[in-house]
């Protein structure tokens, strides 16, 4: 592709997504950060396999606690039940929206399971869940809802639904929820695309001047392309475009691993000579260490929380175009 084609593609992406961000409207959404109840342990079931704790004719002691994340007195138990009452539905297609629930969980309504995520057997959290969100369709109920969440986690520091900061639990119409996802994700997606295209420009310029060995262009391309890849793939909007959480997770992780390599390598070629050796050692160590971590994570040998934190940070970082 020529430089002119790159510019045209970049211009089209910017125009399309800025337009989406400006015209995308979302109606009323109910924030579910308060009014939760909890109970540790797992519910016994009846002959049909229905948990007794969700039945109306069974008396169960629930404790109030908000937000519904890491309630007290866990005592090393792996199961947590949450209860939440929702108002009567005035939506055509009522939907529950949850983000960053990094545990196995089920949702019950009217004494039946309406949603399930995870196997409830693994000793490790699904790592790709850190960049996933959940749409849970509900049936219209004129008298309101009582929802029950069965949550499983072997991590003694993490259980529940993390309703805090940019992590949301919302209730509204399906179209309004999707509008919320687009409105809050398009800016980061545009930023990711911008960085990736800058990286492609740098790679193209490097190839055209290959005989002169302008390695600073290659380094700058690695830095911008992979930070853009991490931004784009970890963004909530990307799930609407490409709903494959493992690919998005490991692609984001690769971006987080490689963009510091490009950053320090780029500065190696533009700083004074006395700092070159130090910077070269830094990016080489980062390259070997980062790729080793990525491969070990890919084959499910380790789960490295530092890079996981970096993905969360990129996921919740962005700019606002007004």
Secondary structure as GFF3:
##gff-version 3
##sequence-region A 1 322
A	DSSP	alpha_helix	3	23	.	.	.	ID=ss1
A	DSSP	beta_strand	29	31	.	.	.	ID=ss2
A	DSSP	beta_strand	36	40	.	.	.	ID=ss3
A	DSSP	three_ten_helix	52	54	.	.	.	ID=ss4
A	DSSP	beta_strand	63	64	.	.	.	ID=ss5
A	DSSP	beta_strand	79	86	.	.	.	ID=ss6
A	DSSP	beta_strand	94	99	.	.	.	ID=ss7
A	DSSP	beta_strand	104	109	.	.	.	ID=ss8
A	DSSP	beta_strand	112	117	.	.	.	ID=ss9
A	DSSP	three_ten_helix	127	131	.	.	.	ID=ss10
A	DSSP	beta_strand	133	137	.	.	.	ID=ss11
A	DSSP	beta_strand	145	152	.	.	.	ID=ss12
A	DSSP	beta_strand	169	173	.	.	.	ID=ss13
A	DSSP	alpha_helix	174	208	.	.	.	ID=ss14
A	DSSP	three_ten_helix	210	212	.	.	.	ID=ss15
A	DSSP	alpha_helix	215	234	.	.	.	ID=ss16
A	DSSP	alpha_helix	236	241	.	.	.	ID=ss17
A	DSSP	alpha_helix	245	268	.	.	.	ID=ss18
A	DSSP	alpha_helix	273	298	.	.	.	ID=ss19
A	DSSP	alpha_helix	305	315	.	.	.	ID=ss20
###
